[in-house]
């Protein structure tokens, strides 16, 4: 069994909880209140900026040049491509600015940046992986189970269920597995622990948006 298969098994209960949480089920059927999606998009805009910085830090530290280029592309996608999606949503849903970074987002981005900077590189790669992998799985789940053809959140769903994002997720998983194959059991445990922590924070991010959690 490769590292990623085992890691996903470890977070399967978290993922199962995510796809049943109100934010996801209501987004899937198009009934998620607009103010909750607005809160989410504002916080996600903050998140993507710092996620992109974390990816750039990893790109500067990782040894294989192919992997360096991959993480540079990941960072560009987080900052440029996804921000373009956010800008269109800001206009569509009448958001005038990002506002203040709220507790869950603040905790998540600082966890990622400190891990990207200070942890062993394989642990840093594992820490950023859930944002690719869980979002792909959630996007595909929603796409395959949605019932409305005029869902106001269709653009979001199509982005994360799409082929382009699937390619990015597969690349990130492959890099993590390649790094893990050269690690000791103890190092792989640290990778899995980082992967689990970020997966928990993915849940907390959506939960914070649904409950409008502020300072």
C-alpha positions as CSV (number, residue, x, y, z in Angstrom):
1,X,0.0,0.0,0.0
2,X,1.4,3.4,-0.9
3,X,1.5,6.3,1.5
4,X,-1.5,8.2,-0.1
5,X,-3.8,5.2,0.1
6,X,-3.1,4.7,3.7
7,X,-3.4,8.5,4.4
8,X,-6.8,8.7,2.8
9,X,-8.0,5.7,4.8
10,X,-7.0,7.6,7.9
11,X,-9.1,10.7,7.0
12,X,-12.0,8.7,5.5
13,X,-14.2,9.5,8.6
14,X,-13.4,13.2,8.2
15,X,-14.3,13.1,4.5
16,X,-17.5,11.3,5.2
17,X,-18.4,14.0,7.7
18,X,-17.6,16.7,5.3
19,X,-19.9,15.5,2.5
20,X,-22.8,15.3,5.0
21,X,-22.2,18.7,6.6
22,X,-24.9,21.4,6.0
23,X,-22.6,23.7,4.0
24,X,-21.8,21.0,1.4
25,X,-25.3,19.5,1.2
26,X,-27.0,22.9,0.9
27,X,-24.4,24.1,-1.7
28,X,-25.1,20.9,-3.6
29,X,-28.8,21.5,-3.9
30,X,-28.4,25.3,-4.3
31,X,-30.1,26.3,-1.1
32,X,-27.1,27.5,0.8
33,X,-27.9,31.0,2.1
34,X,-26.1,33.7,0.2
35,X,-24.6,35.3,3.3
36,X,-22.9,32.0,4.2
37,X,-21.4,31.6,0.7
38,X,-20.3,35.3,0.8
39,X,-18.6,34.6,4.1
40,X,-16.9,31.5,2.7
41,X,-15.7,33.3,-0.5
42,X,-14.2,36.2,1.5
43,X,-12.4,33.8,3.8
44,X,-11.3,31.6,0.9
45,X,-9.9,34.6,-0.8
46,X,-7.7,35.2,2.2
47,X,-6.8,31.5,2.3
48,X,-5.8,31.3,-1.3
49,X,-3.3,34.1,-1.0
50,X,-1.5,32.4,1.9
51,X,-1.9,28.9,0.4
52,X,-0.2,30.2,-2.7
53,X,2.6,31.5,-0.5
54,X,2.9,28.2,1.2
55,X,3.2,26.4,-2.1
56,X,5.9,28.9,-3.2
57,X,7.9,28.2,-0.1
58,X,7.7,24.4,-0.8
59,X,8.7,25.1,-4.4
60,X,11.9,26.8,-3.2
61,X,12.8,24.0,-0.8
62,X,11.9,20.8,-2.8
63,X,14.9,19.2,-4.4
64,X,13.6,17.7,-7.6
65,X,13.3,20.4,-10.3
66,X,10.3,18.8,-11.8
67,X,8.6,19.0,-8.5
68,X,9.7,22.6,-8.1
69,X,8.1,23.5,-11.4
70,X,4.9,21.6,-10.3
71,X,4.7,23.6,-7.1
72,X,5.3,26.9,-8.9
73,X,2.4,26.0,-11.1
74,X,0.3,25.1,-8.1
75,X,1.0,28.4,-6.5
76,X,0.1,30.2,-9.8
77,X,-3.1,28.3,-9.9
78,X,-4.0,29.3,-6.3
79,X,-3.2,32.9,-6.7
80,X,-4.2,33.7,-10.3
81,X,-6.7,31.2,-11.6
82,X,-8.7,30.7,-8.5
83,X,-8.6,34.4,-7.6
84,X,-10.2,35.1,-11.0
85,X,-13.0,32.8,-10.0
86,X,-13.3,34.6,-6.7
87,X,-13.4,38.0,-8.4
88,X,-16.3,36.9,-10.6
89,X,-18.1,35.7,-7.5
90,X,-17.4,38.9,-5.6
91,X,-19.2,40.8,-8.4
92,X,-22.0,38.2,-8.8
93,X,-22.7,38.0,-5.0
94,X,-22.2,41.7,-4.2
95,X,-19.0,41.3,-2.1
96,X,-17.1,44.5,-2.0
97,X,-14.0,43.2,-0.1
98,X,-12.5,40.3,1.8
99,X,-12.9,41.9,5.2
100,X,-11.0,40.5,8.2
101,X,-9.5,37.1,8.3
102,X,-11.6,35.0,10.8
103,X,-10.4,32.4,13.3
104,X,-10.5,29.2,11.3
105,X,-8.9,30.7,8.2
106,X,-6.2,32.4,10.4
107,X,-5.4,29.1,12.1
108,X,-5.3,27.2,8.9
109,X,-3.0,29.5,6.9
110,X,-0.6,30.0,9.7
111,X,-0.4,26.2,10.2
112,X,0.4,25.8,6.5
113,X,3.0,28.5,6.3
114,X,4.8,27.4,9.4
115,X,4.8,23.8,8.2
116,X,6.0,24.8,4.7
117,X,8.8,26.8,6.2
118,X,10.0,24.7,9.2
119,X,8.9,21.1,8.7
120,X,10.7,18.5,6.6
121,X,9.8,18.9,3.0
122,X,7.8,15.7,2.8
123,X,5.7,16.8,5.8
124,X,5.1,20.2,4.1
125,X,3.9,18.5,1.0
126,X,1.5,16.3,3.0
127,X,0.1,19.3,4.8
128,X,-1.0,21.1,1.6
129,X,-2.3,18.0,-0.1
130,X,-5.9,18.0,1.4
131,X,-6.7,21.3,-0.2
132,X,-6.2,19.5,-3.6
133,X,-7.5,16.1,-2.8
134,X,-10.5,16.8,-0.6
135,X,-11.7,19.6,-2.8
136,X,-11.5,17.4,-5.9
137,X,-13.4,14.6,-4.1
138,X,-16.0,17.0,-2.8
139,X,-16.4,18.7,-6.2
140,X,-16.9,15.4,-7.9
141,X,-19.3,14.2,-5.2
142,X,-21.4,17.3,-5.5
143,X,-21.3,17.3,-9.3
144,X,-22.5,13.6,-9.4
145,X,-25.3,14.1,-6.9
146,X,-26.6,17.6,-7.7
147,X,-30.3,17.7,-8.5
148,X,-30.7,21.3,-9.8
149,X,-29.7,22.4,-13.3
150,X,-29.7,26.1,-12.3
151,X,-27.6,25.9,-9.1
152,X,-26.3,29.4,-8.3
153,X,-23.1,27.8,-7.2
154,X,-22.6,25.9,-10.4
155,X,-19.4,27.7,-11.3
156,X,-17.7,26.6,-8.0
157,X,-18.9,23.0,-8.5
158,X,-17.6,22.9,-12.1
159,X,-14.2,24.2,-11.1
160,X,-13.5,21.6,-8.5
161,X,-15.1,18.7,-10.4
162,X,-13.3,19.7,-13.6
163,X,-10.5,18.0,-15.4
164,X,-8.0,20.7,-14.9
165,X,-8.3,20.5,-11.1
166,X,-8.2,16.7,-11.3
167,X,-4.8,16.9,-13.0
168,X,-3.4,19.2,-10.3
169,X,-4.7,16.9,-7.5
170,X,-3.2,13.8,-9.2
171,X,0.2,15.6,-9.5
172,X,0.2,16.6,-5.9
173,X,-0.7,13.0,-4.7
174,X,2.0,11.5,-7.0
175,X,4.7,13.9,-5.6
176,X,3.7,13.1,-2.0
177,X,3.9,9.3,-2.7
178,X,7.3,9.7,-4.4
179,X,8.7,11.6,-1.4
180,X,7.1,9.1,1.1
181,X,8.7,6.2,-0.7
182,X,12.1,7.5,0.4
183,X,11.0,8.1,4.0
184,X,11.3,6.0,7.1
185,X,8.2,4.8,8.9
186,X,8.6,7.5,11.4
187,X,8.8,10.2,8.7
188,X,5.7,8.8,7.0
189,X,3.9,9.0,10.3
190,X,4.7,12.7,10.5
191,X,3.4,13.1,6.9
192,X,0.2,11.4,7.8
193,X,-0.3,13.5,10.9
194,X,0.1,16.7,8.9
195,X,-2.4,15.3,6.3
196,X,-4.9,14.6,9.0
197,X,-4.5,18.0,10.6
198,X,-5.1,19.8,7.4
199,X,-8.1,17.6,6.6
200,X,-9.6,18.5,10.0
201,X,-9.1,22.2,9.1
202,X,-10.8,21.7,5.8
203,X,-13.9,20.6,7.8
204,X,-13.5,23.5,10.2
205,X,-13.2,26.0,7.3
206,X,-16.6,25.0,5.8
207,X,-18.2,24.7,9.3
208,X,-16.9,28.1,10.1
209,X,-18.5,29.5,7.0
210,X,-21.8,27.8,7.6
211,X,-21.9,29.1,11.2
212,X,-20.4,32.5,10.4
213,X,-17.7,32.1,13.0
214,X,-16.0,35.3,13.8
215,X,-13.6,36.5,16.5
